[in-house]
Amino acid sequence: MKDVIVLGGGPAGISAAIYAKRAGADVLVIDGGSSALLKAKAIQNYYGFESISGEDLINRGVEQYKKLGGEFLRGEVLQIKNDFDAHTYIVELKDKSFEAKAIILALGAGKTVDGLAPFENANVSYCAICDGFFFTGRDVCVIGDGEFALSEAEELAKNAKTVYLISKNAPKTQKMSKNIKIISKNIVGFNGKDMLEEVVFEDETIKVDGAFVALGSLSSFEIAKQLGLITNGNAIEVDKNQMTNLAGAFACGDCVGGLLQVSKAVGEGAVAGIEAVRYVKMIDGKD
Ligand SMILES: Cc1cc2nc3c(=O)[nH]c(=O)nc-3n(C[C@H](O)[C@H](O)[C@H](O)COP(=O)(O)OP(=O)(O)OC[C@H]3O[C@@H](n4cnc5c(N)ncnc54)[C@H](O)[C@@H]3O)c2cc1C
């Protein structure tokens, strides 16, 4: 049992982890290694650095955190559950899971698929475990790559008739359910009136009753759906202490929207780290 698990090792997550660790908490950071900052060749607007590459800035933060004795795990979070009665969160990876008294979501900005926006409030979902049941006996597609897309497809395969996994990079596995069909083609468009009805490829069109987005790794938006967090568009809503509507679940950085910059991510991370530890002490009866 950890005091705090930080999901995401970009500037928001590492800043949160540094503050939580320095406040005496047992902290674990889990990070997929795809921070937006890695794409930035030169950061020239961050306090104290005339110019620094995004990669260098991240590495410095991670090293600083590790020197404090903080645990850092490279991995992809696939699911988060909360146990209200025990005041704990369960964070699941492919082959292991961890428990914590508080979590800090710092997973960066959510990813969306071009052309799906008109159907977002109809039959497009970001969470198979939340909405899969509505597609019992139906044909659905999952758009995404990697382990997360496959795990969403498997979740849907329990109830759906056919699950089209539209993926250029589907993981190779022997154990895939029979009703999952992989399509490794480029999507050229989507058709539908009020609801999404068809996915169009260069050489064929398939009919679907719904679509699930699972790009890259589980995004902050999908986690928000899994946990029942209040969102505004793709952004997780937080109070002035960076706490979401769930006690013990905090969020910071790009996933809460607003200014998408390192300085804001780091500042919010600091608040989330301090407040998460304050929360843990409170439930432990030490405050
Ligand atoms: C090209 C480019 C240039 C930029 N230039 C600047 C600039 O000059 N100045 C500036 O201030 N900002 C700049 N930014 C913005 C800045 O990079 C972001 O605002 C900042 O990185 C946000 O930090 P974050 O910690 O919230 O998210 P991120 O840095 O995106 O970190 C999120 C982390 O969460 C991890 N993650 C996500 N899902 C999972 C999962 N399911 N399991 C495990 N880990 C997961 C990712 O691997 C990632 O490491 C730039 C961004 C880009 C793309």
The ligand as an SDF file (V2000), in Angstrom:
LIG
                    3D

 53 58  0  0  0  0  0  0  0  0999 V2000
    5.9970   20.4610  -29.5690 C   0  0  0  0  0  0  0  0  0  0  0  0
    5.6910   21.0260  -28.1930 C   0  0  0  0  0  0  0  0  0  0  0  0
    6.3740   22.1440  -27.7560 C   0  0  0  0  0  0  0  0  0  0  0  0
    6.1090   22.6790  -26.4910 C   0  0  0  0  0  0  0  0  0  0  0  0
    6.7960   23.7780  -26.0880 N   0  0  0  0  0  0  0  0  0  0  0  0
    6.5790   24.2880  -24.8550 C   0  0  0  0  0  0  0  0  0  0  0  0
    7.3310   25.4300  -24.3940 C   0  0  0  0  0  0  0  0  0  0  0  0
    8.1680   25.9740  -25.1210 O   0  0  0  0  0  0  0  0  0  0  0  0
    7.0940   25.8640  -23.1410 N   0  0  0  0  0  0  0  0  0  0  0  0
    6.1680   25.2810  -22.2940 C   0  0  0  0  0  0  0  0  0  0  0  0
    6.0310   25.7320  -21.1650 O   0  0  0  0  0  0  0  0  0  0  0  0
    5.4490   24.2340  -22.7220 N   0  0  0  0  0  0  0  0  0  0  0  0
    5.6140   23.7200  -23.9690 C   0  0  0  0  0  0  0  0  0  0  0  0
    4.8760   22.6330  -24.3940 N   0  0  0  0  0  0  0  0  0  0  0  0
    3.7850   22.1190  -23.5170 C   0  0  0  0  0  0  0  0  0  0  0  0
    4.3020   21.2060  -22.4140 C   0  0  0  0  0  0  0  0  0  0  0  0
    5.0600   20.1660  -22.9770 O   0  0  0  0  0  0  0  0  0  0  0  0
    3.1150   20.6420  -21.6210 C   0  0  0  0  0  0  0  0  0  0  0  0
    2.3040   21.6990  -21.1550 O   0  0  0  0  0  0  0  0  0  0  0  0
    3.6050   19.8370  -20.4200 C   0  0  0  0  0  0  0  0  0  0  0  0
    4.4490   18.7770  -20.8460 O   0  0  0  0  0  0  0  0  0  0  0  0
    2.4150   19.2810  -19.6420 C   0  0  0  0  0  0  0  0  0  0  0  0
    2.8870   18.5100  -18.5900 O   0  0  0  0  0  0  0  0  0  0  0  0
    2.0150   17.3060  -17.9800 P   0  0  0  0  0  0  0  0  0  0  0  0
    2.8820   16.7080  -16.9390 O   0  0  0  0  0  0  0  0  0  0  0  0
    0.6730   17.7980  -17.6290 O   0  0  0  0  0  0  0  0  0  0  0  0
    1.7930   16.2840  -19.1930 O   0  0  0  0  0  0  0  0  0  0  0  0
    2.8770   15.5010  -20.0400 P   0  0  0  0  0  0  0  0  0  0  0  0
    4.1710   16.2050  -20.0430 O   0  0  0  0  0  0  0  0  0  0  0  0
    2.2530   15.2270  -21.3740 O   0  0  0  0  0  0  0  0  0  0  0  0
    3.0890   14.1430  -19.2560 O   0  0  0  0  0  0  0  0  0  0  0  0
    2.0950   13.1790  -19.1760 C   0  0  0  0  0  0  0  0  0  0  0  0
    2.7680   11.8580  -18.8610 C   0  0  0  0  0  0  0  0  0  0  0  0
    1.7570   10.8800  -18.5700 O   0  0  0  0  0  0  0  0  0  0  0  0
    2.1420    9.6460  -19.1120 C   0  0  0  0  0  0  0  0  0  0  0  0
    0.9620    8.8110  -19.3550 N   0  0  0  0  0  0  0  0  0  0  0  0
   -0.1500    9.0980  -20.0720 C   0  0  0  0  0  0  0  0  0  0  0  0
   -1.0190    8.0700  -20.0530 N   0  0  0  0  0  0  0  0  0  0  0  0
   -0.4360    7.1080  -19.2910 C   0  0  0  0  0  0  0  0  0  0  0  0
   -0.8450    5.8000  -18.8750 C   0  0  0  0  0  0  0  0  0  0  0  0
   -2.0360    5.2930  -19.2140 N   0  0  0  0  0  0  0  0  0  0  0  0
   -0.0050    5.0790  -18.1080 N   0  0  0  0  0  0  0  0  0  0  0  0
    1.1960    5.5840  -17.7180 C   0  0  0  0  0  0  0  0  0  0  0  0
    1.6290    6.8250  -18.0760 N   0  0  0  0  0  0  0  0  0  0  0  0
    0.8250    7.5630  -18.8490 C   0  0  0  0  0  0  0  0  0  0  0  0
    2.8470    9.9840  -20.4020 C   0  0  0  0  0  0  0  0  0  0  0  0
    3.7060    8.9320  -20.7910 O   0  0  0  0  0  0  0  0  0  0  0  0
    3.5790   11.2810  -20.0320 C   0  0  0  0  0  0  0  0  0  0  0  0
    4.9090   11.0340  -19.6550 O   0  0  0  0  0  0  0  0  0  0  0  0
    5.1230   22.0870  -25.6510 C   0  0  0  0  0  0  0  0  0  0  0  0
    4.4330   20.9560  -26.0970 C   0  0  0  0  0  0  0  0  0  0  0  0
    4.7120   20.4300  -27.3500 C   0  0  0  0  0  0  0  0  0  0  0  0
    3.9470   19.2080  -27.8170 C   0  0  0  0  0  0  0  0  0  0  0  0
  1  2  1  0
  2  3  1  0
  2 52  2  0
  3  4  2  0
  4  5  1  0
  4 50  1  0
  5  6  2  0
  6  7  1  0
  6 13  1  0
  7  8  2  0
  7  9  1  0
  9 10  1  0
 10 11  2  0
 10 12  1  0
 12 13  2  0
 13 14  1  0
 14 15  1  0
 14 50  1  0
 15 16  1  0
 16 17  1  0
 16 18  1  0
 18 19  1  0
 18 20  1  0
 20 21  1  0
 20 22  1  0
 22 23  1  0
 23 24  1  0
 24 25  2  0
 24 26  1  0
 24 27  1  0
 27 28  1  0
 28 29  2  0
 28 30  1  0
 28 31  1  0
 31 32  1  0
 32 33  1  0
 33 34  1  0
 33 48  1  0
 34 35  1  0
 35 36  1  0
 35 46  1  0
 36 37  1  0
 36 45  1  0
 37 38  2  0
 38 39  1  0
 39 40  1  0
 39 45  2  0
 40 41  1  0
 40 42  2  0
 42 43  1  0
 43 44  2  0
 44 45  1  0
 46 47  1  0
 46 48  1  0
 48 49  1  0
 50 51  2  0
 51 52  1  0
 52 53  1  0
M  END
$$$$
